[in-house]
Amino acid sequence: VWLPSPQPVTLHLFDVNGKTVWSELVPAGDAGLQSFPIDAVHLPSAGVYVYRLTVGSDRVFGGKVVHW
């Protein structure tokens, strides 16, 4: 995700039932293109997960992640 200025980022992962299985708050980092790796050791099992990435207080992204 592109950060126009240093801002906090929150990443949530949900299972197919909508239960939060992992979340992380990343304090304000550098501006520019950033990636947010997910440590799969924290996931309960292989499968499809839904993510929500909130940047600052006004930008929200979402999608699917597949863990093998």
One Martini backbone bead per residue (centre of mass of N, CA, C, O) as a GRO file, in nm:
protein
   68
    1VAL     BB    1   0.102   0.033   0.016
    2TRP     BB    2   0.042   0.376  -0.002
    3LEU     BB    3   0.214   0.634   0.181
    4PRO     BB    4   0.203   0.980   0.196
    5SER     BB    5   0.244   0.938   0.508
    6PRO     BB    6   0.295   0.897   0.821
    7GLN     BB    7   0.107   0.606   0.939
    8PRO     BB    8  -0.107   0.413   1.075
    9VAL     BB    9  -0.154   0.048   1.077
   10THR     BB   10  -0.422  -0.192   1.029
   11LEU     BB   11  -0.436  -0.554   1.062
   12HIS     BB   12  -0.686  -0.792   0.955
   13LEU     BB   13  -0.793  -1.131   1.019
   14PHE     BB   14  -1.038  -1.353   0.874
   15ASP     BB   15  -1.248  -1.587   0.871
   16VAL     BB   16  -1.529  -1.727   0.716
   17ASN     BB   17  -1.697  -1.640   0.996
   18GLY     BB   18  -1.555  -1.350   1.104
   19LYS     BB   19  -1.317  -1.423   1.273
   20THR     BB   20  -1.059  -1.314   1.448
   21VAL     BB   21  -0.707  -1.432   1.400
   22TRP     BB   22  -0.562  -1.149   1.331
   23SER     BB   23  -0.361  -0.867   1.459
   24GLU     BB   24  -0.212  -0.539   1.366
   25LEU     BB   25  -0.016  -0.268   1.479
   26VAL     BB   26   0.136  -0.012   1.288
   27PRO     BB   27   0.326   0.219   1.326
   28ALA     BB   28   0.444   0.490   1.218
   29GLY     BB   29   0.607   0.524   0.924
   30ASP     BB   30   0.693   0.546   0.623
   31ALA     BB   31   0.677   0.679   0.337
   32GLY     BB   32   0.526   0.494   0.087
   33LEU     BB   33   0.596   0.185  -0.003
   34GLN     BB   34   0.422  -0.089   0.158
   35SER     BB   35   0.458  -0.384   0.354
   36PHE     BB   36   0.258  -0.666   0.516
   37PRO     BB   37   0.342  -0.923   0.673
   38ILE     BB   38   0.236  -1.264   0.731
   39ASP     BB   39   0.243  -1.486   0.996
   40ALA     BB   40   0.136  -1.814   0.957
   41VAL     BB   41   0.172  -1.926   1.252
   42HIS     BB   42  -0.106  -1.770   1.349
   43LEU     BB   43  -0.265  -1.965   1.188
   44PRO     BB   44  -0.485  -2.231   1.231
   45SER     BB   45  -0.508  -2.278   0.905
   46ALA     BB   46  -0.572  -2.371   0.613
   47GLY     BB   47  -0.689  -2.113   0.379
   48VAL     BB   48  -0.931  -1.865   0.375
   49TYR     BB   49  -0.886  -1.511   0.403
   50VAL     BB   50  -0.972  -1.196   0.541
   51TYR     BB   51  -0.883  -0.857   0.482
   52ARG     BB   52  -0.804  -0.553   0.682
   53LEU     BB   53  -0.679  -0.230   0.584
   54THR     BB   54  -0.584   0.043   0.790
   55VAL     BB   55  -0.530   0.389   0.707
   56GLY     BB   56  -0.547   0.552   0.949
   57SER     BB   57  -0.892   0.694   0.929
   58ASP     BB   58  -0.979   0.668   0.583
   59ARG     BB   59  -0.834   0.396   0.482
   60VAL     BB   60  -0.971   0.101   0.314
   61PHE     BB   61  -0.878  -0.240   0.275
   62GLY     BB   62  -0.947  -0.545   0.078
   63GLY     BB   63  -0.937  -0.918   0.096
   64LYS     BB   64  -0.765  -1.209  -0.003
   65VAL     BB   65  -0.618  -1.502   0.162
   66VAL     BB   66  -0.392  -1.774   0.102
   67HIS     BB   67  -0.330  -2.068   0.296
   68TRP     BB   68  -0.122  -2.368   0.263
   0.00000   0.00000   0.00000
